[in-house]
Amino acid sequence: MTTEAAPPPGGPDTQPASPTAEEFAAVQTSPEFGELRSAYRSFAFPLTVAFIAWYLLYVLLSNYAGGFMGTKLFGNINVALVLGLAQFATTFLIAWWYSRHAAEKLDPKAAAIKSRMEAGE
């Protein structure tokens, strides 16, 4: 199969230079990269622990507190169903919250590091 499309403008020389292993190591030890890593960890680790604890609470309640989980709230809706659906809601809420955090705090720092490395600084 052939195409009639023209090749993209520029050539192989328009690509940014690939950083060396030494440059990667230097960036990894830089304070700027440390701030990026800290901003990520300060958000991701606590939320991961909180979500796992919330999930384990749900599992433990399902196994050992059947009477409580079977409590009808209204109609055929019981506590287990509400908490189970809350698991899904929590998952989507955390994903949305992380995407906002990444866009506001992580992406600008990562872009600055990337542009500095591509410029060879």
C-alpha positions as protocol buffer text, in pm:
chain_id: "A"
residue {
  index: 1
  type: MET
  ca { x: 0 y: 0 z: 0 }
}
residue {
  index: 2
  type: THR
  ca { x: 139 y: 337 z: -92 }
}
residue {
  index: 3
  type: THR
  ca { x: 42 y: 686 z: 7 }
}
residue {
  index: 4
  type: GLU
  ca { x: 51 y: 1012 z: -176 }
}
residue {
  index: 5
  type: ALA
  ca { x: 117 y: 1213 z: 140 }
}
residue {
  index: 6
  type: ALA
  ca { x: 429 y: 1423 z: 146 }
}
residue {
  index: 7
  type: PRO
  ca { x: 688 y: 1344 z: 412 }
}
residue {
  index: 8
  type: PRO
  ca { x: 668 y: 1557 z: 725 }
}
residue {
  index: 9
  type: PRO
  ca { x: 862 y: 1885 z: 718 }
}
residue {
  index: 10
  type: GLY
  ca { x: 1211 y: 1887 z: 859 }
}
residue {
  index: 11
  type: GLY
  ca { x: 1435 y: 1590 z: 889 }
}
residue {
  index: 12
  type: PRO
  ca { x: 1608 y: 1377 z: 1143 }
}
residue {
  index: 13
  type: ASP
  ca { x: 1804 y: 1682 z: 1263 }
}
residue {
  index: 14
  type: THR
  ca { x: 1488 y: 1850 z: 1395 }
}
residue {
  index: 15
  type: GLN
  ca { x: 1453 y: 1602 z: 1682 }
}
residue {
  index: 16
  type: PRO
  ca { x: 1579 y: 1717 z: 2023 }
}
residue {
  index: 17
  type: ALA
  ca { x: 1906 y: 1568 z: 2137 }
}
residue {
  index: 18
  type: SER
  ca { x: 1876 y: 1260 z: 2357 }
}
residue {
  index: 19
  type: PRO
  ca { x: 2012 y: 1323 z: 2706 }
}
residue {
  index: 20
  type: THR
  ca { x: 2295 y: 1105 z: 2827 }
}
residue {
  index: 21
  type: ALA
  ca { x: 2281 y: 880 z: 3130 }
}
residue {
  index: 22
  type: GLU
  ca { x: 2489 y: 1133 z: 3321 }
}
residue {
  index: 23
  type: GLU
  ca { x: 2242 y: 1410 z: 3241 }
}
residue {
  index: 24
  type: PHE
  ca { x: 1954 y: 1193 z: 3362 }
}
residue {
  index: 25
  type: ALA
  ca { x: 2141 y: 1118 z: 3684 }
}
residue {
  index: 26
  type: ALA
  ca { x: 2214 y: 1489 z: 3735 }
}
residue {
  index: 27
  type: VAL
  ca { x: 1846 y: 1579 z: 3688 }
}
residue {
  index: 28
  type: GLN
  ca { x: 1741 y: 1301 z: 3923 }
}
residue {
  index: 29
  type: THR
  ca { x: 1952 y: 1449 z: 4202 }
}
residue {
  index: 30
  type: SER
  ca { x: 1841 y: 1808 z: 4133 }
}
residue {
  index: 31
  type: PRO
  ca { x: 1620 y: 1996 z: 4383 }
}
residue {
  index: 32
  type: GLU
  ca { x: 1366 y: 2062 z: 4106 }
}
residue {
  index: 33
  type: PHE
  ca { x: 1318 y: 1689 z: 4047 }
}
residue {
  index: 34
  type: GLY
  ca { x: 1301 y: 1634 z: 4423 }
}
residue {
  index: 35
  type: GLU
  ca { x: 1015 y: 1885 z: 4443 }
}
residue {
  index: 36
  type: LEU
  ca { x: 833 y: 1704 z: 4162 }
}
residue {
  index: 37
  type: ARG
  ca { x: 876 y: 1367 z: 4332 }
}
residue {
  index: 38
  type: SER
  ca { x: 767 y: 1513 z: 4666 }
}
residue {
  index: 39
  type: ALA
  ca { x: 456 y: 1673 z: 4513 }
}
residue {
  index: 40
  type: TYR
  ca { x: 361 y: 1338 z: 4360 }
}
residue {
  index: 41
  type: ARG
  ca { x: 427 y: 1133 z: 4672 }
}
residue {
  index: 42
  type: SER
  ca { x: 252 y: 1373 z: 4908 }
}
residue {
  index: 43
  type: PHE
  ca { x: -65 y: 1326 z: 4704 }
}
residue {
  index: 44
  type: ALA
  ca { x: -48 y: 966 z: 4584 }
}
residue {
  index: 45
  type: PHE
  ca { x: 70 y: 782 z: 4895 }
}
residue {
  index: 46
  type: PRO
  ca { x: -187 y: 916 z: 5146 }
}
residue {
  index: 47
  type: LEU
  ca { x: -474 y: 869 z: 4902 }
}
residue {
  index: 48
  type: THR
  ca { x: -361 y: 517 z: 4819 }
}
residue {
  index: 49
  type: VAL
  ca { x: -345 y: 424 z: 5187 }
}
residue {
  index: 50
  type: ALA
  ca { x: -684 y: 585 z: 5253 }
}
residue {
  index: 51
  type: PHE
  ca { x: -848 y: 407 z: 4961 }
}
residue {
  index: 52
  type: ILE
  ca { x: -704 y: 69 z: 5055 }
}
residue {
  index: 53
  type: ALA
  ca { x: -822 y: 119 z: 5414 }
}
residue {
  index: 54
  type: TRP
  ca { x: -1169 y: 216 z: 5287 }
}
residue {
  index: 55
  type: TYR
  ca { x: -1180 y: -90 z: 5061 }
}
residue {
  index: 56
  type: LEU
  ca { x: -1065 y: -325 z: 5338 }
}
residue {
  index: 57
  type: LEU
  ca { x: -1326 y: -177 z: 5572 }
}
residue {
  index: 58
  type: TYR
  ca { x: -1592 y: -259 z: 5314 }
}
residue {
  index: 59
  type: VAL
  ca { x: -1462 y: -615 z: 5275 }
}
residue {
  index: 60
  type: LEU
  ca { x: -1439 y: -669 z: 5651 }
}
residue {
  index: 61
  type: LEU
  ca { x: -1788 y: -530 z: 5708 }
}
residue {
  index: 62
  type: SER
  ca { x: -1919 y: -757 z: 5433 }
}
residue {
  index: 63
  type: ASN
  ca { x: -1760 y: -1061 z: 5596 }
}
residue {
  index: 64
  type: TYR
  ca { x: -1812 y: -995 z: 5966 }
}
residue {
  index: 65
  type: ALA
  ca { x: -2100 y: -747 z: 5997 }
}
residue {
  index: 66
  type: GLY
  ca { x: -2370 y: -909 z: 5787 }
}
residue {
  index: 67
  type: GLY
  ca { x: -2647 y: -773 z: 6005 }
}
residue {
  index: 68
  type: PHE
  ca { x: -2526 y: -417 z: 5965 }
}
residue {
  index: 69
  type: MET
  ca { x: -2461 y: -451 z: 5592 }
}
residue {
  index: 70
  type: GLY
  ca { x: -2805 y: -606 z: 5544 }
}
residue {
  index: 71
  type: THR
  ca { x: -2982 y: -315 z: 5712 }
}
residue {
  index: 72
  type: LYS
  ca { x: -3243 y: -182 z: 5471 }
}
residue {
  index: 73
  type: LEU
  ca { x: -3223 y: 190 z: 5415 }
}
residue {
  index: 74
  type: PHE
  ca { x: -3524 y: 225 z: 5186 }
}
residue {
  index: 75
  type: GLY
  ca { x: -3704 y: -25 z: 4967 }
}
residue {
  index: 76
  type: ASN
  ca { x: -3461 y: -299 z: 4867 }
}
residue {
  index: 77
  type: ILE
  ca { x: -3158 y: -73 z: 4911 }
}
residue {
  index: 78
  type: ASN
  ca { x: -2935 y: -181 z: 5199 }
}
residue {
  index: 79
  type: VAL
  ca { x: -2613 y: -53 z: 5353 }
}
residue {
  index: 80
  type: ALA
  ca { x: -2399 y: -301 z: 5155 }
}
residue {
  index: 81
  type: LEU
  ca { x: -2530 y: -175 z: 4821 }
}
residue {
  index: 82
  type: VAL
  ca { x: -2479 y: 189 z: 4915 }
}
residue {
  index: 83
  type: LEU
  ca { x: -2123 y: 126 z: 5038 }
}
residue {
  index: 84
  type: GLY
  ca { x: -2046 y: -86 z: 4731 }
}
residue {
  index: 85
  type: LEU
  ca { x: -2160 y: 191 z: 4499 }
}
residue {
  index: 86
  type: ALA
  ca { x: -1963 y: 437 z: 4709 }
}
residue {
  index: 87
  type: GLN
  ca { x: -1652 y: 234 z: 4624 }
}
residue {
  index: 88
  type: PHE
  ca { x: -1706 y: 316 z: 4256 }
}
residue {
  index: 89
  type: ALA
  ca { x: -1781 y: 680 z: 4332 }
}
residue {
  index: 90
  type: THR
  ca { x: -1464 y: 704 z: 4542 }
}
residue {
  index: 91
  type: THR
  ca { x: -1256 y: 554 z: 4261 }
}
residue {
  index: 92
  type: PHE
  ca { x: -1381 y: 810 z: 4009 }
}
residue {
  index: 93
  type: LEU
  ca { x: -1347 y: 1094 z: 4258 }
}
residue {
  index: 94
  type: ILE
  ca { x: -984 y: 1006 z: 4329 }
}
residue {
  index: 95
  type: ALA
  ca { x: -906 y: 977 z: 3955 }
}
residue {
  index: 96
  type: TRP
  ca { x: -1062 y: 1318 z: 3891 }
}
residue {
  index: 97
  type: TRP
  ca { x: -885 y: 1471 z: 4190 }
}
residue {
  index: 98
  type: TYR
  ca { x: -549 y: 1327 z: 4078 }
}
residue {
  index: 99
  type: SER
  ca { x: -592 y: 1459 z: 3724 }
}
residue {
  index: 100
  type: ARG
  ca { x: -653 y: 1808 z: 3864 }
}
residue {
  index: 101
  type: HIS
  ca { x: -353 y: 1776 z: 4097 }
}
residue {
  index: 102
  type: ALA
  ca { x: -132 y: 1656 z: 3814 }
}
residue {
  index: 103
  type: ALA
  ca { x: -242 y: 1934 z: 3580 }
}
residue {
  index: 104
  type: GLU
  ca { x: -188 y: 2205 z: 3841 }
}
residue {
  index: 105
  type: LYS
  ca { x: 119 y: 2085 z: 4029 }
}
residue {
  index: 106
  type: LEU
  ca { x: 299 y: 1802 z: 3852 }
}
residue {
  index: 107
  type: ASP
  ca { x: 274 y: 1876 z: 3481 }
}
residue {
  index: 108
  type: PRO
  ca { x: 426 y: 2227 z: 3495 }
}
residue {
  index: 109
  type: LYS
  ca { x: 724 y: 2100 z: 3696 }
}
residue {
  index: 110
  type: ALA
  ca { x: 770 y: 1800 z: 3467 }
}
residue {
  index: 111
  type: ALA
  ca { x: 746 y: 2020 z: 3157 }
}
residue {
  index: 112
  type: ALA
  ca { x: 1011 y: 2256 z: 3295 }
}
residue {
  index: 113
  type: ILE
  ca { x: 1247 y: 1965 z: 3363 }
}
residue {
  index: 114
  type: LYS
  ca { x: 1179 y: 1818 z: 3018 }
}
residue {
  index: 115
  type: SER
  ca { x: 1237 y: 2144 z: 2835 }
}
residue {
  index: 116
  type: ARG
  ca { x: 1558 y: 2204 z: 3029 }
}
residue {
  index: 117
  type: MET
  ca { x: 1686 y: 1857 z: 2939 }
}
residue {
  index: 118
  type: GLU
  ca { x: 1589 y: 1894 z: 2573 }
}
residue {
  index: 119
  type: ALA
  ca { x: 1769 y: 2228 z: 2561 }
}
residue {
  index: 120
  type: GLY
  ca { x: 2081 y: 2058 z: 2693 }
}
residue {
  index: 121
  type: GLU
  ca { x: 2107 y: 2269 z: 3007 }
}
